[in-house]
Amino acid sequence: MTANAPPSHLPAPAVTAELPAHLENLAKTARNYARGAKAAATLRAYAADWRHYTAWCQRQDLDPLPPDPQVIGLYLAACASEKSIPSASTKPASVRTIERRLSAITWHCAQRGEPLDRADRHIVEVMKGIRRQHGKPPNQKEAVLAEDLLRMIETLDRDLRGLRDRAILLIGFAGGLRRSEISGLDCGPDQTEDGAGWIEILDQGVLIRVRGKTGWREVEIGRGSSDLSCPVAALETWLKLARIAHGPLFRRLARGGNTVGPDRLTDRHVARLVKRTALAAGIHGDLGEAERRQRFSGHSLRAGLATAAEVDERYVQKQLGHASAEMTRRYQRRRDRFRVNLTKAAGL
């Protein structure tokens, strides 16, 4: 399985009638398209959630199919109250996790031709109660600002691994890219089956065409003011020394780190890289290591650009591929706090 390919064990879409023999290949193609309708990371999460739900049903001597809204309501309540897994160390699932599990159950039931009515009162009322009792403000990851990023890349070695990771951090930050978008890049169009976009290096910078959550978009990354901090220069150096001209842009290295392999990096590498370099750079050194690890993720690069770029908001919105300015503002950590003082404006 390729790095960004969807899991192969997921159910095929239900076939409501037996097809003629000459349509079997077309049906297989349709199933492959259906599997590709969601991101690989989403499908992996959905598969894990479905296993969690079916294991709970088995322990309760209940059938997961056909879906019973009352049973699913009980399962959601169990997830929120430490009763989903018989272990003293198990913590209640977060509201966000429970909502994703409900979406996973809905999706899997639909794939098996057993649609679930999410509007049923046994589900709706339980979810309302869970959100009301356990809902918390979103746990946003820390934004990596430009000065933080410069300290992070200084912790990297000057070998091939360090050059690759340097380019990942700078391109990810300057492009406001998701970690899956970074790992899914190719050197050119139509070069791999699992590619999620490609690059074009121009005199002014690099143009990235990437397929994100909202469809295809163009991302412009201009050249920086210094080669030390320029994402385009870092990318060009990596491509030249790694001798990559075709296929996946960011690749695994063979043991020892001196040889570039053919395989694409997974998006998990981006998250681990951000965490590791943020800790090595001493960012938020006043906090404990465990808390610092929790604060940073691949999304820290994306939030960092949204926060640090002092330009008209619509340009940041376009770069990040957001459908609304409101979504972009969620990424702008502390940027607009107290910029407008309504207390004074009201005369106090």
C-alpha positions in Angstrom: 0.0 0.0 0.0 1.3 3.4 -0.9 1.7 6.1 1.8 -1.4 8.0 1.0 -3.5 5.2 -0.4 -6.8 4.4 1.4 -6.9 1.2 3.5 -7.6 -1.9 1.4 -9.7 -3.6 4.0 -12.5 -1.1 3.9 -15.9 -2.3 2.7 -16.9 -2.0 -0.9 -20.0 0.1 -1.6 -23.1 -2.1 -1.5 -24.4 -3.5 -4.8 -28.1 -3.5 -4.9 -28.4 -5.8 -7.9 -26.3 -8.3 -9.6 -24.6 -6.7 -12.7 -24.1 -8.3 -16.1 -20.7 -9.8 -16.6 -19.6 -7.0 -19.0 -20.1 -4.4 -16.3 -18.0 -6.1 -13.6 -14.8 -4.2 -14.4 -16.7 -0.9 -14.5 -18.2 -1.8 -11.1 -14.7 -2.4 -9.7 -13.6 1.0 -11.0 -16.6 2.6 -9.4 -15.8 1.0 -6.1 -12.2 2.3 -6.3 -13.5 5.8 -7.0 -15.9 5.5 -4.0 -13.0 4.5 -1.8 -11.1 7.6 -3.0 -13.9 10.0 -2.1 -12.4 10.5 1.3 -8.8 11.2 2.4 -6.7 8.2 3.4 -6.3 9.5 6.9 -10.0 9.8 7.3 -10.6 6.3 6.1 -8.0 5.0 8.5 -9.7 6.8 11.4 -13.1 5.5 10.2 -11.8 1.9 10.1 -10.5 2.2 13.7 -13.7 3.7 14.8 -15.8 0.9 13.2 -13.6 -1.7 15.0 -14.1 0.1 18.3 -17.9 0.1 17.8 -18.2 -3.5 16.7 -16.0 -4.6 19.6 -18.3 -2.8 22.0 -21.3 -4.4 20.4 -19.7 -7.9 20.7 -19.0 -7.3 24.4 -22.7 -6.2 24.9 -24.0 -9.2 22.9 -25.5 -6.8 20.4 -25.5 -6.9 16.6 -23.9 -3.8 14.9 -26.0 -4.4 11.8 -28.6 -3.5 10.8 -28.0 -0.2 12.7 -30.3 0.4 15.6 -30.4 4.1 16.7 -31.1 3.1 20.3 -28.0 0.8 20.4 -25.9 3.5 18.8 -27.2 6.1 21.4 -26.1 3.7 24.2 -22.6 3.3 22.5 -22.2 7.1 22.3 -23.1 7.4 26.0 -20.6 4.7 26.8 -17.9 6.6 24.9 -18.6 9.7 27.0 -18.7 8.0 30.3 -15.6 5.7 30.5 -17.6 2.6 29.8 -16.7 1.9 26.2 -13.7 -0.2 27.1 -13.5 -2.3 30.3 -10.3 -0.7 31.7 -9.8 1.4 34.8 -7.3 3.6 32.9 -9.7 4.4 30.0 -10.6 8.1 29.8 -13.9 9.3 28.3 -13.6 10.2 24.7 -13.7 13.8 23.7 -16.8 15.3 22.0 -14.8 15.6 18.8 -13.8 11.9 18.9 -17.4 10.9 19.6 -18.7 12.9 16.7 -16.1 11.3 14.4 -17.1 7.9 15.6 -20.7 8.6 14.8 -19.7 9.8 11.3 -17.7 6.6 10.9 -20.6 4.4 11.9 -22.9 6.3 9.5 -20.4 5.9 6.7 -19.7 2.2 7.2 -23.5 1.4 7.5 -24.1 3.3 4.2 -21.2 1.3 2.5 -23.0 -1.9 3.6 -26.4 -0.8 2.3 -27.8 -0.3 5.8 -28.3 3.5 6.1 -28.4 5.0 9.6 -31.0 7.7 10.5 -28.8 10.1 12.4 -31.9 12.3 13.0 -33.4 9.6 15.2 -34.1 11.0 18.7 -32.0 8.3 20.4 -29.0 9.7 18.7 -29.9 13.4 18.5 -30.8 13.8 22.2 -27.8 11.8 23.4 -25.4 13.9 21.3 -27.0 17.1 22.6 -26.5 16.0 26.1 -22.9 15.0 25.4 -22.1 18.3 23.8 -23.7 20.3 26.6 -22.0 18.4 29.4 -18.6 17.6 28.0 -18.1 20.2 25.3 -15.0 22.3 25.6 -13.4 25.1 23.6 -11.3 23.7 20.7 -7.9 22.6 21.7 -5.9 24.5 19.1 -2.3 23.6 18.3 0.3 26.2 18.9 1.2 28.4 15.9 4.9 28.2 14.8 5.9 31.8 14.0 8.7 32.9 11.7 11.2 33.4 14.5 10.3 30.0 15.9 10.7 28.3 12.5 14.2 29.8 12.1 15.2 28.3 15.4 13.7 25.0 14.5 15.5 24.6 11.2 18.8 25.5 12.9 18.5 22.3 14.9 18.7 20.2 11.7 21.9 18.7 10.4 23.3 19.6 7.0 23.0 16.1 5.6 20.4 14.8 3.2 17.9 14.2 6.0 18.4 17.7 7.4 18.1 19.3 3.9 14.8 17.4 3.3 13.3 18.2 6.6 14.4 21.9 6.3 12.5 22.1 2.9 9.5 20.4 4.5 9.2 22.9 7.3 9.8 26.0 5.1 7.5 24.9 2.3 4.8 23.8 4.8 4.9 27.1 6.6 5.1 29.4 3.6 2.4 27.5 1.7 0.1 27.1 4.7 -0.2 23.5 3.7 -1.7 20.6 5.6 0.7 17.8 6.4 -1.1 15.4 4.0 -0.7 18.1 1.3 3.0 18.3 2.0 3.7 14.6 1.8 1.4 14.2 -1.2 3.4 16.5 -3.5 5.1 15.2 -6.7 7.7 16.8 -8.9 5.2 17.2 -11.8 1.6 16.4 -12.8 0.3 12.8 -13.3 3.5 11.2 -12.0 2.1 8.9 -9.3 -1.3 7.4 -8.5 -1.3 8.6 -4.9 -0.1 12.1 -5.6 -2.1 15.0 -4.1 -0.4 17.8 -6.1 2.7 18.9 -7.8 5.2 21.8 -7.9 6.5 24.1 -10.7 9.6 26.1 -9.9 9.6 29.6 -11.5 12.0 32.6 -11.4 9.7 34.3 -8.8 9.2 31.3 -6.6 7.4 27.9 -6.7 3.8 27.4 -7.8 2.0 24.5 -6.1 -1.2 22.9 -7.4 -2.6 20.8 -4.5 -5.8 18.9 -3.9 -7.1 19.7 -0.4 -10.3 19.2 1.5 -12.1 21.8 -0.6 -10.7 20.7 -4.0 -7.8 21.9 -6.1 -6.1 25.2 -5.4 -3.0 27.1 -6.5 -0.5 28.0 -3.8 2.2 30.6 -4.6 5.4 30.6 -2.5 7.6 33.5 -3.3 11.4 33.6 -2.7 12.5 34.7 0.7 14.7 37.6 1.7 17.6 35.3 2.5 18.8 31.9 1.3 18.9 30.8 4.9 15.1 31.2 5.3 14.0 30.9 1.7 11.6 28.0 1.2 12.3 27.9 -2.6 16.1 27.8 -2.1 15.7 25.0 0.4 13.5 23.0 -2.0 15.9 23.5 -4.9 18.8 22.4 -2.7 17.0 19.2 -1.6 16.0 18.3 -5.2 19.5 18.9 -6.5 21.4 17.0 -3.9 18.8 14.2 -3.6 18.8 13.9 -7.5 15.0 13.9 -7.6 13.4 15.0 -10.9 10.3 12.7 -11.1 7.8 11.2 -8.7 7.3 11.9 -5.0 8.9 15.2 -3.8 9.7 14.2 -0.2 11.0 10.7 0.2 12.3 8.3 2.8 16.0 7.8 3.1 17.7 4.5 3.3 19.2 3.4 6.6 22.2 5.6 7.3 20.6 8.6 5.6 22.9 8.7 2.6 20.6 7.3 -0.1 17.2 8.6 -1.2 14.7 5.8 -1.7 11.7 5.7 -4.0 9.0 5.7 -1.3 7.0 8.8 -0.3 7.1 10.0 3.2 3.9 9.6 5.2 2.1 12.7 6.6 3.0 11.5 10.1 6.6 12.4 9.4 5.6 16.1 9.2 3.8 16.0 12.6 6.8 14.2 14.2 9.2 16.6 12.6 7.4 19.7 13.9 7.2 18.3 17.4 10.8 17.2 17.5 12.3 20.4 16.2 10.1 22.6 18.3 11.3 20.7 21.4 14.9 20.8 20.2 14.7 24.6 19.6 13.4 25.2 23.2 10.2 26.8 22.1 8.0 27.2 25.2 10.9 26.0 27.3 9.1 27.1 30.5 6.6 24.2 30.1 7.1 20.5 30.7 8.2 18.3 27.8 4.9 16.4 27.7 2.8 19.6 27.5 5.1 21.0 24.8 4.6 17.8 22.7 0.9 18.2 22.9 1.0 21.8 21.8 2.7 21.2 18.4 1.6 19.3 15.3 1.7 19.5 11.6 -1.1 22.1 11.8 1.3 24.4 13.7 2.9 25.4 10.4 -0.5 26.3 8.8 -1.6 28.3 11.9 1.8 30.0 11.9 1.4 31.5 8.5 -2.1 32.6 9.2 -0.9 34.3 12.4 2.4 35.8 11.2 1.4 37.1 7.7 0.6 40.8 8.1 -1.4 41.1 4.9 -5.0 41.5 3.9 -7.0 38.6 5.3 -8.3 37.5 1.9 -4.8 36.6 0.7 -4.3 34.3 3.7 -7.7 32.8 3.1 -6.8 32.0 -0.5 -3.4 30.5 0.4 -5.0 28.2 3.0 -7.9 27.3 0.8 -10.6 28.2 3.2 -14.2 28.7 2.0 -14.8 31.5 4.6 -12.9 34.3 6.3 -14.3 33.0 9.6 -12.4 29.7 9.2 -9.2 31.7 8.5 -9.7 33.7 11.7 -9.7 30.5 13.7 -6.1 29.9 12.6 -4.9 33.3 13.6 -3.7 32.7 17.1 -3.8 35.8 19.2 -3.4 38.0 16.1 -6.4 40.2 16.7 -6.7 40.1 20.4 -7.4 43.6 21.8 -6.7 45.3 18.5 -10.1 46.9 18.8 -11.0 48.0 22.4 -14.8 48.1 22.5 -14.6 49.2 26.2 -13.0 52.5 25.3 -15.0 52.8 22.1 -18.2 52.7 24.3 -16.9 55.5 26.4 -15.5 53.8 29.5 
